[in-house]
Amino acid sequence: MVVQVTPRIRQGSKSMEGREQKVEANVLLLGAENVGKSALTVRFLTRRFIGEYGDIESIYSHCDKIDGREICFNIWDSLCPQNTKSNDPGYITDQQLEWTDGFILVYSICDRASFNVVQKQVQWIRQAKAKISAPIIIVGNKRDLQHRRAVSSEEGRLLALSADCGFFEISAAETYHGVLVVFHELFDLIRESRVPKKGAAGFKGIVRSMSAVFGRKRTE
Ligand SMILES: Nc1nc2c(ncn2[C@@H]2O[C@H](COP(=O)(O)OP(=O)(O)OP(=O)(O)O)[C@@H](O)[C@H]2O)c(=O)[nH]1
């Protein structure tokens, strides 16, 4: 069954510097079929891995405390574009681009074609969002299936580095922690992207992107 997604209009301020304690972040999960987008979402929402998820597209809300502040994530677990009207695997709708504050692009480390889809989606976002630059985290999922690995960690890291994205390899099946780290890191990047920039990214920004790519080989 396919559920129609109707994005909610955000209530409340986007400002992360105001006095509001509750902050919202819209996160869009993208990637090819069968890479574990729903598994990742359900892990984050429930801490559980249930195995089978079906073809459901939906937006879920989940609140979490980060640094003592309540953060409400609205998570759009999208369908693979091959299952939608467009046959272009890199396709992202204008509605999705408008809605999202940050992207999680998922591929399976066992599936080379799914990595190619993420490459296309990165290009698509970077072209469409050239001025807005919503943060992107690339996730190589199914790290538990090392014996079936088809994409090396280095390839994932290089793609992330070349497009200024964060990168993690995780197993949604094996642990909750890796999934949690992905969402928290994305939230940090969203928070940074909302702070008005005074000039260039600066030394701290450069260190942060380098460590997002190189500094977290193991997340579990
Ligand atoms: N071994 C292993 N299997 C996983 C992992 N994550 C998801 N799976 C399995 O991969 C299959 C696809 O997972 P889904 O979460 O439905 O993938 P999806 O990307 O949402 O798929 P679509 O809804 O078709 O776009 C399921 O059988 C999951 O049990 C993982 O980390 N390791």
The ligand as an SDF file (V2000), in Angstrom:
LIG
                    3D

 32 34  0  0  0  0  0  0  0  0999 V2000
   21.4200   -7.2470    6.6160 N   0  0  0  0  0  0  0  0  0  0  0  0
   20.7920   -6.0730    6.6600 C   0  0  0  0  0  0  0  0  0  0  0  0
   19.5680   -5.9470    6.1110 N   0  0  0  0  0  0  0  0  0  0  0  0
   18.9650   -4.7400    6.1810 C   0  0  0  0  0  0  0  0  0  0  0  0
   19.5630   -3.6240    6.8180 C   0  0  0  0  0  0  0  0  0  0  0  0
   18.7110   -2.5800    6.7090 N   0  0  0  0  0  0  0  0  0  0  0  0
   17.6380   -3.0250    6.0380 C   0  0  0  0  0  0  0  0  0  0  0  0
   17.7860   -4.3300    5.7120 N   0  0  0  0  0  0  0  0  0  0  0  0
   16.8450   -5.1750    4.9650 C   0  0  0  0  0  0  0  0  0  0  0  0
   16.7770   -4.6730    3.6310 O   0  0  0  0  0  0  0  0  0  0  0  0
   15.4670   -4.8180    3.1220 C   0  0  0  0  0  0  0  0  0  0  0  0
   14.9490   -3.4700    2.6380 C   0  0  0  0  0  0  0  0  0  0  0  0
   14.7910   -2.5980    3.7690 O   0  0  0  0  0  0  0  0  0  0  0  0
   13.8100   -1.3500    3.7080 P   0  0  0  0  0  0  0  0  0  0  0  0
   14.0100   -0.5940    4.9470 O   0  0  0  0  0  0  0  0  0  0  0  0
   12.4300   -1.7920    3.3620 O   0  0  0  0  0  0  0  0  0  0  0  0
   14.4270   -0.5820    2.4500 O   0  0  0  0  0  0  0  0  0  0  0  0
   13.8730    0.7310    1.7340 P   0  0  0  0  0  0  0  0  0  0  0  0
   15.0510    1.4680    1.2420 O   0  0  0  0  0  0  0  0  0  0  0  0
   12.9280    1.4680    2.6200 O   0  0  0  0  0  0  0  0  0  0  0  0
   13.0910    0.0950    0.5010 O   0  0  0  0  0  0  0  0  0  0  0  0
   11.9030    0.7530   -0.3980 P   0  0  0  0  0  0  0  0  0  0  0  0
   10.7360    1.0150    0.4940 O   0  0  0  0  0  0  0  0  0  0  0  0
   11.6350   -0.3060   -1.4020 O   0  0  0  0  0  0  0  0  0  0  0  0
   12.4330    2.0050   -1.0390 O   0  0  0  0  0  0  0  0  0  0  0  0
   14.6090   -5.4320    4.2390 C   0  0  0  0  0  0  0  0  0  0  0  0
   14.5340   -6.8250    4.0320 O   0  0  0  0  0  0  0  0  0  0  0  0
   15.4110   -5.1150    5.5080 C   0  0  0  0  0  0  0  0  0  0  0  0
   15.2110   -6.0960    6.4950 O   0  0  0  0  0  0  0  0  0  0  0  0
   20.8580   -3.7940    7.4090 C   0  0  0  0  0  0  0  0  0  0  0  0
   21.4840   -2.8930    7.9940 O   0  0  0  0  0  0  0  0  0  0  0  0
   21.4240   -5.0420    7.2860 N   0  0  0  0  0  0  0  0  0  0  0  0
  1  2  1  0
  2  3  2  0
  2 32  1  0
  3  4  1  0
  4  5  2  0
  4  8  1  0
  5  6  1  0
  5 30  1  0
  6  7  2  0
  7  8  1  0
  8  9  1  0
  9 10  1  0
  9 28  1  0
 10 11  1  0
 11 12  1  0
 11 26  1  0
 12 13  1  0
 13 14  1  0
 14 15  2  0
 14 16  1  0
 14 17  1  0
 17 18  1  0
 18 19  2  0
 18 20  1  0
 18 21  1  0
 21 22  1  0
 22 23  2  0
 22 24  1  0
 22 25  1  0
 26 27  1  0
 26 28  1  0
 28 29  1  0
 30 31  2  0
 30 32  1  0
M  END
$$$$
